[in-house]
């Protein structure tokens, strides 16, 4: 089973960078592997299309604003719960697309190659100021995500 892990976020927007933080921590702990692809997606979304191809399992990590939950609250949801419907407009602005919209396009384009096992980790945030450091509470949530992913991978990746 081949797994892709993708972290999203803006590294200069404080807590928005939690997905990138998780990816950095996983790189340190996992190194390189033929069975696990780790992608620092930054703020790119449409590239999700290309990162998903050939993988059986996908794990995405991102921040979520305005969740009405305390900062640092961790959510784990199946991707189908957060997908947005694809837009049929051929002029859709790809650079402004979020990963949830890109997943919908991916499903439409890849058809039977679209992985069924897609999980999304989201962390509630409110600080997106121009800063390069994560708040302690969001960093703690990021560390919990790393632990969850490592536990999950032990189940699906031979040791």
C-alpha positions as CSV (number, residue, x, y, z in Angstrom):
1,X,0.0,0.0,0.0
2,X,1.4,3.4,-1.0
3,X,0.5,6.4,1.1
4,X,0.8,10.1,0.3
5,X,0.8,12.6,3.2
6,X,0.2,16.3,2.2
7,X,0.6,19.3,4.5
8,X,-1.0,22.6,3.5
9,X,-0.4,26.1,4.8
10,X,1.3,29.4,4.5
11,X,4.6,29.4,6.3
12,X,4.5,33.2,7.0
13,X,0.9,33.2,8.3
14,X,1.5,31.9,11.8
15,X,-0.8,29.1,12.7
16,X,-1.9,28.6,9.1
17,X,1.4,26.7,8.7
18,X,0.4,23.8,10.9
19,X,0.2,21.4,7.9
20,X,3.8,22.3,6.9
21,X,4.9,21.8,10.5
22,X,3.5,18.3,10.5
23,X,5.2,17.5,7.3
24,X,8.5,18.7,8.6
25,X,8.2,16.5,11.7
26,X,7.2,13.5,9.6
27,X,10.2,14.0,7.4
28,X,12.4,13.9,10.5
29,X,10.8,10.8,11.9
30,X,10.2,8.8,8.7
31,X,13.0,9.8,6.3
32,X,12.4,8.5,2.8
33,X,10.4,5.5,1.8
34,X,9.1,4.0,-1.4
35,X,5.7,3.4,0.3
36,X,5.3,6.9,1.8
37,X,5.3,10.1,-0.1
38,X,5.5,13.3,1.9
39,X,4.5,16.5,0.2
40,X,4.9,20.1,1.5
41,X,2.0,21.6,-0.5
42,X,2.4,25.1,0.9
43,X,-0.7,27.0,-0.4
44,X,-0.9,25.0,-3.7
45,X,-4.0,23.0,-4.2
46,X,-4.4,21.9,-7.8
47,X,-1.2,20.0,-7.6
48,X,-3.2,17.6,-5.4
49,X,-4.3,16.0,-8.7
50,X,-0.7,14.9,-9.4
51,X,0.2,13.9,-5.9
52,X,-2.7,11.5,-5.5
53,X,-2.1,9.4,-8.6
54,X,-0.6,6.0,-7.8
55,X,-1.4,6.1,-4.1
56,X,-3.8,3.9,-2.2
57,X,-4.1,6.1,0.9
58,X,-4.0,9.8,1.3
59,X,-3.6,11.9,4.5
60,X,-4.0,15.7,4.3
61,X,-3.2,18.2,7.1
62,X,-4.4,21.8,7.1
63,X,-5.6,24.6,9.3
64,X,-9.3,25.6,9.6
65,X,-10.5,29.1,10.4
66,X,-13.9,30.0,12.0
67,X,-14.6,26.5,13.2
68,X,-16.3,27.9,16.4
69,X,-14.0,25.5,18.4
70,X,-11.1,26.5,20.6
71,X,-7.8,27.1,18.9
72,X,-5.9,23.8,18.7
73,X,-9.0,21.7,18.4
74,X,-8.1,18.7,16.2
75,X,-10.5,17.2,13.7
76,X,-10.1,14.0,11.7
77,X,-12.7,13.5,9.0
78,X,-13.1,11.4,5.9
79,X,-12.4,13.5,2.8
80,X,-15.9,12.9,1.4
81,X,-17.2,15.0,4.3
82,X,-15.4,18.1,3.2
83,X,-15.4,17.8,-0.6
84,X,-16.8,20.7,-2.6
85,X,-18.6,20.0,-5.8
86,X,-16.5,20.6,-8.9
87,X,-17.3,23.6,-10.9
88,X,-17.9,23.1,-14.6
89,X,-16.5,26.5,-15.5
90,X,-13.4,25.9,-17.7
91,X,-12.1,29.3,-16.6
92,X,-11.9,28.4,-12.9
93,X,-8.9,30.1,-11.4
94,X,-6.7,27.2,-10.4
95,X,-4.3,29.2,-8.2
96,X,-7.2,30.3,-5.9
97,X,-8.6,26.8,-5.5
98,X,-8.5,25.1,-2.1
99,X,-7.5,21.5,-1.6
100,X,-11.1,20.4,-1.0
101,X,-12.2,21.7,-4.4
102,X,-9.1,20.1,-6.0
103,X,-10.0,16.7,-4.5
104,X,-13.4,17.0,-6.3
105,X,-11.6,17.6,-9.6
106,X,-9.2,14.8,-8.8
107,X,-12.1,12.4,-8.3
108,X,-13.7,13.4,-11.6
109,X,-10.4,13.1,-13.5
110,X,-8.8,10.0,-12.0
111,X,-12.1,8.0,-11.9
112,X,-11.3,4.4,-10.9
113,X,-7.7,5.4,-9.9
114,X,-9.1,7.8,-7.2
115,X,-8.0,6.5,-3.8
116,X,-10.9,5.5,-1.5
117,X,-8.9,5.9,1.7
118,X,-8.5,9.7,2.2
119,X,-8.4,11.2,5.7
120,X,-8.2,14.9,6.5
121,X,-6.7,16.3,9.7
122,X,-7.8,19.9,10.5
123,X,-6.6,22.1,13.3
124,X,-8.8,25.1,14.5
125,X,-6.8,28.3,14.3
126,X,-7.5,32.0,14.5
127,X,-4.0,33.6,14.2
128,X,-3.0,34.2,10.5
129,X,-0.9,37.3,11.2
130,X,2.3,37.8,9.2
131,X,4.5,35.7,11.6
132,X,6.7,32.7,11.1
133,X,6.0,30.9,14.5
134,X,3.2,28.7,15.4
135,X,1.4,29.3,18.7
136,X,2.1,26.7,21.4
137,X,-1.4,25.3,21.3
138,X,-1.4,24.8,17.5
139,X,2.1,23.3,17.7
140,X,0.8,20.8,20.3
141,X,-2.1,19.9,18.0
142,X,0.4,19.4,15.2
143,X,2.4,17.1,17.4
144,X,-0.7,15.1,18.1
145,X,-1.4,14.8,14.4
146,X,2.1,13.5,13.9
147,X,1.5,10.8,16.6
148,X,-1.9,9.9,15.0
149,X,-0.3,9.5,11.6
150,X,2.6,7.4,12.9
151,X,0.1,5.1,14.7
152,X,-1.9,4.8,11.5
153,X,1.1,4.0,9.4
154,X,2.2,1.2,11.7
155,X,-1.1,-0.5,10.8
156,X,-0.6,-0.1,7.1
157,X,3.1,0.0,6.5
158,X,5.3,-3.1,7.1
159,X,8.0,-2.5,9.7
